[in-house]
Amino acid sequence: MQINDLFNILHNSLESKNNGKKISLKDMAASLGISMRTYQDWKLGRAKPQAAIAVMEMLGRLEDDEIIRAVRKINKLKD
């Protein structure tokens, strides 16, 4: 699996959560605080952010309940 596959899976999952309503690259990039071009490059595999690869590998080593707990803690840090 390539990093762009991960971004596409996550993007599609967020659209599904949004009742199937499409989320533009521009809107997704804005919500992440990055440029649309950067996000587009990630989704197309033209750029491969090393931190994203490491984060996904770390999450992959956790059990499902641990992933949920970690993501909830991360979400609380945003506030």
C-alpha positions in Angstrom: 0.0 0.0 0.0 1.2 3.5 -0.9 0.8 6.6 1.2 -1.6 8.1 -1.4 -3.8 5.0 -0.9 -4.0 5.9 2.8 -5.0 9.5 2.1 -7.7 8.3 -0.4 -9.1 5.8 2.1 -9.3 8.4 4.8 -10.8 11.0 2.5 -13.4 8.6 1.3 -14.2 7.6 4.9 -14.7 11.2 5.9 -17.1 11.6 2.9 -19.0 8.5 4.0 -19.3 9.9 7.5 -20.7 13.0 5.8 -23.6 11.0 4.4 -21.8 10.5 1.1 -21.5 14.2 0.4 -18.3 14.9 -1.5 -15.6 16.9 0.2 -13.5 19.0 -2.2 -9.7 18.9 -2.1 -9.8 22.6 -1.3 -12.2 22.1 1.7 -10.2 19.2 3.0 -6.9 21.0 2.7 -8.3 24.1 4.5 -9.6 21.9 7.3 -6.1 20.4 7.7 -4.4 23.8 7.5 -2.4 23.0 4.4 -2.5 24.2 0.8 -4.8 22.5 -1.7 -1.7 21.7 -3.9 0.0 19.9 -1.0 -3.1 17.8 -0.3 -3.6 17.0 -4.0 0.1 15.9 -4.2 -0.4 13.6 -1.2 -3.6 12.1 -2.7 -2.0 11.5 -6.1 1.2 10.2 -4.6 3.4 13.0 -6.0 4.6 13.8 -2.5 5.0 11.5 0.4 5.0 13.1 3.8 7.3 11.1 6.0 5.4 11.9 9.2 2.2 10.5 7.8 3.9 7.2 7.0 5.4 7.0 10.5 2.0 7.8 12.1 0.2 5.2 10.1 2.8 2.6 10.9 2.5 3.4 14.6 -1.3 3.2 14.5 -1.0 -0.1 12.7 0.9 -1.6 15.7 -2.0 -0.8 18.0 -5.2 -2.8 18.7 -8.5 -1.2 17.6 -9.5 0.1 21.1 -6.0 1.5 21.5 -6.3 3.3 18.2 -9.6 4.9 19.2 -8.2 6.0 22.5 -5.1 7.5 20.9 -7.1 9.3 18.2 -9.5 10.7 20.8 -6.5 12.0 22.8 -5.1 13.6 19.7 -8.4 15.3 18.9 -8.6 16.8 22.4 -5.2 18.4 21.8 -6.7 20.5 18.9 -9.0 22.3 21.3 
